[in-house]
Amino acid sequence: MELNVDNQIINYIKIENEDYISITDMLKSKDGNFFVTDWLRNRNTIEFLGIWEELHNSNFNYGEFAIIKSQAGLNSYKLSVKEWVAKTNAIGIISKTGRYGGTYAHKDIAFEFGMWISPKFKLLLIKEFERLKQQKQNKLKWDAKRELSKINYKIHTSAIKLNLIPTKLTKEQINYVYAEEADVLNMALFGITAKQWREDHSNLDGNIRDYATINELICLANLENLNSVFINDGLNQSKRLERLNKIAISQMKILNKSDKNNIENDKELITS
């Protein structure tokens, strides 16, 4: 995964479900010829790393840390990441080889390293990291709603099979009935059939549901459940479509109003 900070691509990886950011990539944004070892020479750096390890690492070697801390800041003092890890059993900074090789630091430490590059860089790094995490969270929510829609689709098609498809129909005729019932939901929610959407969006891949919003997918999942109930109750298609459309309008108003209220609440928190 990549961050883009001030036109500099910075890799980050997951280690035991924790975010680690490449400080090797970050270093490219610092003016002049500097190395991670230059940062490790600083006494404040060593003190910060020691505190971080104390909070997160039960196997941290405090004896070796005390020796390193006593030497930090001296002109003759030099310490590599590998030495730091080997001597103290540190877990906050690691060195990796291979395709994504380099020195990686836990996000807490990487943000501190960003301050060494410049205050501006640190703020841009945090902003970009939070943006990417939010983007990922939104995608997870969308995927979850999409999966919910797929599950409800199975319930929906089962109701169609049990109630609307005579046993002697051909496979092509059966597929037509499924597609027709899917369009009952499309018409109720989107006001358009799948075929009409494809004709209007011939430049796009996928189908109408691939481009639905999270709120639309939530509503669609509810409509699929309700339609299966209406089918089992013996309601004809036109009556089901009329009822589903009214429900879709009502639910979308509620969902969109909820989103608007959440946005307003977020604005109040930011300005308070």
MARDRENVO-351087 format. One line per field, with one value per residue (C-alpha): x, y, z; residue in three letters; chain. Coordinates in Angstrom, 1 decimal, always signed. Layout:
u	X | ...
v	Y | ...
w	Z | ...
res	ALA | ...
chain	A | ...
***
This chain:
u	+0.0 | +1.2 | +0.9 | +1.5 | +3.0 | +4.1 | +4.6 | +6.7 | +5.4 | +5.8 | +5.0 | +3.4 | +2.7 | +0.8 | +2.7 | +0.6 | -2.3 | -0.3 | +0.6 | +4.3 | +5.5 | +8.7 | +10.9 | +13.4 | +10.9 | +10.2 | +13.9 | +13.9 | +11.9 | +14.6 | +17.0 | +20.7 | +22.4 | +21.0 | +20.5 | +18.3 | +21.4 | +21.7 | +18.2 | +19.2 | +22.2 | +19.9 | +19.4 | +15.8 | +15.1 | +16.5 | +14.4 | +11.3 | +11.9 | +12.6 | +9.3 | +7.4 | +8.9 | +8.1 | +4.5 | +4.2 | +7.0 | +7.1 | +10.4 | +12.3 | +15.8 | +16.1 | +19.8 | +21.0 | +18.7 | +20.4 | +23.8 | +22.7 | +21.0 | +24.1 | +26.1 | +23.5 | +24.4 | +28.2 | +30.1 | +31.6 | +28.2 | +26.8 | +23.8 | +22.1 | +18.5 | +19.8 | +22.0 | +19.1 | +16.8 | +19.4 | +20.5 | +17.1 | +14.6 | +12.8 | +9.7 | +8.9 | +11.4 | +12.3 | +14.4 | +13.0 | +14.5 | +12.9 | +10.5 | +9.3 | +12.7 | +13.9 | +13.4 | +9.9 | +8.6 | +5.3 | +3.1 | +3.6 | +7.3 | +7.0 | +5.0 | +7.8 | +10.4 | +8.3 | +8.9 | +12.6 | +12.2 | +10.0 | +6.9 | +5.1 | +6.0 | +4.7 | +1.3 | +1.0 | +1.9 | -0.7 | -3.3 | -2.6 | -2.5 | -5.9 | -7.4 | -6.2 | -7.6 | -10.9 | -11.0 | -10.3 | -13.0 | -15.5 | -14.6 | -15.1 | -18.5 | -19.5 | -18.2 | -20.2 | -23.4 | -22.7 | -22.3 | -25.5 | -27.2 | -25.9 | -27.2 | -30.6 | -30.5 | -30.3 | -33.4 | -35.1 | -34.4 | -35.4 | -38.8 | -39.1 | -38.2 | -40.7 | -43.6 | -43.2 | -41.4 | -43.4 | -41.3 | -41.6 | -40.1 | -36.8 | -33.6 | -33.8 | -37.4 | -36.3 | -33.5 | -36.0 | -38.2 | -35.2 | -34.1 | -37.6 | -38.0 | -34.5 | -35.9 | -38.9 | -36.4 | -34.4 | -37.5 | -38.7 | -35.4 | -33.6 | -36.6 | -34.9 | -34.3 | -30.9 | -31.1 | -31.9 | -29.0 | -26.6 | -27.8 | -27.4 | -23.9 | -22.3 | -18.9 | -19.0 | -18.2 | -20.5 | -24.1 | -26.4 | -25.8 | -22.0 | -22.4 | -25.0 | -24.3 | -24.1 | -27.6 | -29.0 | -27.4 | -29.0 | -32.3 | -31.9 | -31.2 | -34.4 | -36.4 | -35.2 | -36.3 | -39.7 | -40.2 | -39.6 | -42.3 | -44.7 | -44.1 | -44.7 | -47.9 | -49.1 | -49.1 | -49.0 | -46.0 | -47.7 | -48.9 | -45.5 | -43.8 | -46.1 | -45.5 | -41.8 | -41.5 | -43.3 | -41.0 | -37.9 | -38.8 | -39.5 | -36.3 | -34.0 | -35.4 | -34.6 | -31.1 | -30.2 | -31.5 | -29.4 | -26.3 | -27.0 | -27.4 | -24.2 | -22.3 | -23.8 | -22.8 | -19.2 | -19.0 | -20.2 | -17.5 | -14.8 | -15.8 | -16.4
v	+0.0 | +3.5 | +7.0 | +10.1 | +12.9 | +16.0 | +14.0 | +11.4 | +7.8 | +6.2 | +2.5 | +1.1 | -2.4 | -4.4 | -6.3 | -8.2 | -6.0 | -2.8 | -0.1 | +0.3 | +3.1 | +3.2 | +5.8 | +4.9 | +6.4 | +9.3 | +10.2 | +11.1 | +14.2 | +15.6 | +18.1 | +17.0 | +13.6 | +12.1 | +8.5 | +6.9 | +6.4 | +10.3 | +10.3 | +7.5 | +9.4 | +12.0 | +11.5 | +12.7 | +10.0 | +7.3 | +8.5 | +8.6 | +5.1 | +3.8 | +5.1 | +3.7 | +0.2 | +0.4 | +1.0 | -1.7 | -4.3 | -6.6 | -8.1 | -4.8 | -5.0 | -2.1 | -2.9 | -2.5 | +0.5 | +2.3 | +1.7 | +3.1 | +6.1 | +7.0 | +7.2 | +8.9 | +12.4 | +11.9 | +12.7 | +9.2 | +7.5 | +5.6 | +3.1 | +1.2 | +0.0 | -3.6 | -2.9 | -1.2 | -4.2 | -6.8 | -5.2 | -4.1 | -6.6 | -3.5 | -4.0 | -0.4 | -0.3 | -3.1 | -3.6 | -5.6 | -7.1 | -7.9 | -6.0 | -3.7 | -3.6 | -0.8 | +0.5 | +0.6 | +2.1 | +1.8 | +4.7 | +6.4 | +6.4 | +7.3 | +10.4 | +11.4 | +10.7 | +13.0 | +15.8 | +15.3 | +15.8 | +19.0 | +20.0 | +20.5 | +17.0 | +15.5 | +17.2 | +16.2 | +12.6 | +12.3 | +13.9 | +11.5 | +8.5 | +9.4 | +10.0 | +6.6 | +4.8 | +6.5 | +5.5 | +1.9 | +2.0 | +3.3 | +0.5 | -2.1 | -0.7 | -0.7 | -4.3 | -5.4 | -3.9 | -5.5 | -8.9 | -8.4 | -7.6 | -10.9 | -12.9 | -11.3 | -11.9 | -15.6 | -15.4 | -13.4 | -15.9 | -18.8 | -17.2 | -16.7 | -20.3 | -21.7 | -19.5 | -18.1 | -20.7 | -23.7 | -26.8 | -27.3 | -24.0 | -24.0 | -22.7 | -19.6 | -18.9 | -19.4 | -16.9 | -14.5 | -14.7 | -14.1 | -11.1 | -9.7 | -9.9 | -8.3 | -5.4 | -5.1 | -4.1 | -1.9 | +0.0 | +0.3 | +1.8 | +3.3 | +3.9 | +2.1 | -1.5 | -3.1 | -3.0 | +0.7 | +1.5 | -0.4 | +1.4 | +4.8 | +3.8 | +1.8 | +3.2 | +1.6 | -1.9 | -3.9 | -3.3 | -0.8 | -2.3 | -2.0 | +1.8 | +2.0 | +4.0 | +2.4 | +3.8 | +2.3 | -1.1 | -1.0 | -0.2 | -2.8 | -5.5 | -4.5 | -4.6 | -8.0 | -9.4 | -7.7 | -8.8 | -12.4 | -12.0 | -10.4 | -13.2 | -15.8 | -14.0 | -14.3 | -10.6 | -10.0 | -8.1 | -4.8 | -4.6 | -5.6 | -3.0 | -0.3 | -1.2 | -1.6 | +1.8 | +3.5 | +1.7 | +2.6 | +6.3 | +6.3 | +4.4 | +6.5 | +9.7 | +8.3 | +7.0 | +10.3 | +12.4 | +10.2 | +10.9 | +14.6 | +14.7 | +12.8 | +15.3 | +18.2 | +16.5 | +16.1 | +19.8 | +20.7 | +18.5 | +20.0 | +23.6 | +23.1
w	+0.0 | -0.8 | +0.7 | -1.5 | +0.6 | -1.2 | -4.4 | -2.6 | -2.8 | +0.7 | +1.2 | +4.3 | +5.4 | +8.0 | +10.6 | +13.1 | +12.3 | +13.0 | +10.4 | +9.6 | +7.3 | +5.3 | +6.8 | +4.0 | +1.5 | +3.9 | +4.1 | +0.3 | +1.2 | +3.5 | +1.9 | +1.9 | +2.4 | +5.5 | +6.7 | +9.3 | +11.4 | +11.7 | +13.3 | +15.6 | +16.9 | +18.5 | +22.3 | +22.0 | +19.4 | +21.6 | +24.6 | +22.4 | +21.1 | +24.6 | +25.9 | +22.9 | +23.5 | +27.2 | +26.3 | +23.6 | +24.1 | +27.1 | +25.9 | +25.6 | +26.9 | +29.3 | +30.2 | +26.6 | +26.2 | +29.2 | +27.6 | +24.2 | +25.9 | +27.8 | +24.5 | +22.4 | +21.3 | +21.4 | +18.2 | +18.1 | +18.7 | +15.8 | +15.7 | +12.9 | +12.9 | +13.0 | +16.0 | +17.8 | +17.2 | +18.0 | +21.3 | +22.7 | +21.1 | +19.7 | +17.6 | +16.7 | +13.9 | +11.5 | +8.4 | +5.5 | +2.4 | -1.0 | -3.2 | -0.4 | +1.4 | +3.6 | +7.1 | +8.4 | +11.6 | +13.5 | +12.5 | +15.9 | +15.3 | +11.6 | +12.5 | +14.9 | +12.2 | +9.9 | +12.4 | +12.0 | +8.2 | +8.8 | +10.7 | +7.4 | +6.2 | +9.5 | +9.2 | +5.5 | +6.4 | +9.1 | +6.8 | +4.0 | +6.3 | +7.7 | +4.3 | +3.1 | +6.2 | +5.7 | +2.1 | +3.0 | +5.7 | +3.2 | +0.8 | +3.5 | +4.3 | +0.6 | +0.3 | +3.3 | +2.0 | -1.4 | +0.3 | +2.2 | -1.1 | -2.6 | +0.3 | +0.0 | -3.7 | -3.0 | -0.8 | -3.5 | -6.3 | -4.0 | -3.6 | -7.4 | -8.0 | -5.6 | -6.6 | -10.1 | -12.2 | -13.6 | -13.6 | -17.4 | -18.5 | -20.5 | -18.9 | -21.1 | -19.9 | -16.3 | -16.7 | -18.2 | -15.1 | -12.8 | -14.9 | -15.0 | -11.2 | -10.8 | -12.9 | -10.6 | -7.9 | -10.3 | -11.3 | -7.7 | -6.6 | -9.6 | -11.9 | -14.8 | -16.0 | -16.2 | -20.0 | -20.1 | -17.7 | -19.9 | -23.0 | -21.2 | -19.8 | -22.6 | -21.7 | -18.2 | -17.1 | -14.8 | -14.1 | -12.4 | -8.9 | -9.2 | -9.3 | -6.5 | -3.4 | +0.1 | +0.9 | -2.3 | -1.5 | +1.9 | +0.5 | -2.3 | +0.3 | +2.2 | -1.1 | -2.0 | +1.4 | +1.1 | -2.5 | -1.5 | +1.2 | -1.3 | -3.8 | -1.1 | -0.2 | -3.8 | -4.8 | -8.5 | -10.1 | -10.6 | -7.1 | -5.7 | -7.9 | -6.6 | -2.9 | -3.4 | -5.0 | -2.1 | +0.4 | -1.6 | -1.6 | +2.1 | +3.0 | +0.8 | +2.4 | +5.9 | +4.9 | +3.1 | +6.0 | +8.4 | +6.3 | +6.3 | +10.1 | +10.6 | +8.4 | +10.4 | +13.7 | +12.3 | +11.4 | +14.9 | +16.5 | +14.3 | +15.0 | +18.7
res	MET | GLU | LEU | ASN | VAL | ASP | ASN | GLN | ILE | ILE | ASN | TYR | ILE | LYS | ILE | GLU | ASN | GLU | ASP | TYR | ILE | SER | ILE | THR | ASP | MET | LEU | LYS | SER | LYS | ASP | GLY | ASN | PHE | PHE | VAL | THR | ASP | TRP | LEU | ARG | ASN | ARG | ASN | THR | ILE | GLU | PHE | LEU | GLY | ILE | TRP | GLU | GLU | LEU | HIS | ASN | SER | ASN | PHE | ASN | TYR | GLY | GLU | PHE | ALA | ILE | ILE | LYS | SER | GLN | ALA | GLY | LEU | ASN | SER | TYR | LYS | LEU | SER | VAL | LYS | GLU | TRP | VAL | ALA | LYS | THR | ASN | ALA | ILE | GLY | ILE | ILE | SER | LYS | THR | GLY | ARG | TYR | GLY | GLY | THR | TYR | ALA | HIS | LYS | ASP | ILE | ALA | PHE | GLU | PHE | GLY | MET | TRP | ILE | SER | PRO | LYS | PHE | LYS | LEU | LEU | LEU | ILE | LYS | GLU | PHE | GLU | ARG | LEU | LYS | GLN | GLN | LYS | GLN | ASN | LYS | LEU | LYS | TRP | ASP | ALA | LYS | ARG | GLU | LEU | SER | LYS | ILE | ASN | TYR | LYS | ILE | HIS | THR | SER | ALA | ILE | LYS | LEU | ASN | LEU | ILE | PRO | THR | LYS | LEU | THR | LYS | GLU | GLN | ILE | ASN | TYR | VAL | TYR | ALA | GLU | GLU | ALA | ASP | VAL | LEU | ASN | MET | ALA | LEU | PHE | GLY | ILE | THR | ALA | LYS | GLN | TRP | ARG | GLU | ASP | HIS | SER | ASN | LEU | ASP | GLY | ASN | ILE | ARG | ASP | TYR | ALA | THR | ILE | ASN | GLU | LEU | ILE | CYS | LEU | ALA | ASN | LEU | GLU | ASN | LEU | ASN | SER | VAL | PHE | ILE | ASN | ASP | GLY | LEU | ASN | GLN | SER | LYS | ARG | LEU | GLU | ARG | LEU | ASN | LYS | ILE | ALA | ILE | SER | GLN | MET | LYS | ILE | LEU | ASN | LYS | SER | ASP | LYS | ASN | ASN | ILE | GLU | ASN | ASP | LYS | GLU | LEU | ILE | THR | SER
chain	A | A | A | A | A | A | A | A | A | A | A | A | A | A | A | A | A | A | A | A | A | A | A | A | A | A | A | A | A | A | A | A | A | A | A | A | A | A | A | A | A | A | A | A | A | A | A | A | A | A | A | A | A | A | A | A | A | A | A | A | A | A | A | A | A | A | A | A | A | A | A | A | A | A | A | A | A | A | A | A | A | A | A | A | A | A | A | A | A | A | A | A | A | A | A | A | A | A | A | A | A | A | A | A | A | A | A | A | A | A | A | A | A | A | A | A | A | A | A | A | A | A | A | A | A | A | A | A | A | A | A | A | A | A | A | A | A | A | A | A | A | A | A | A | A | A | A | A | A | A | A | A | A | A | A | A | A | A | A | A | A | A | A | A | A | A | A | A | A | A | A | A | A | A | A | A | A | A | A | A | A | A | A | A | A | A | A | A | A | A | A | A | A | A | A | A | A | A | A | A | A | A | A | A | A | A | A | A | A | A | A | A | A | A | A | A | A | A | A | A | A | A | A | A | A | A | A | A | A | A | A | A | A | A | A | A | A | A | A | A | A | A | A | A | A | A | A | A | A | A | A | A | A | A | A | A | A | A | A | A | A | A | A | A | A | A | A | A | A | A | A | A
***
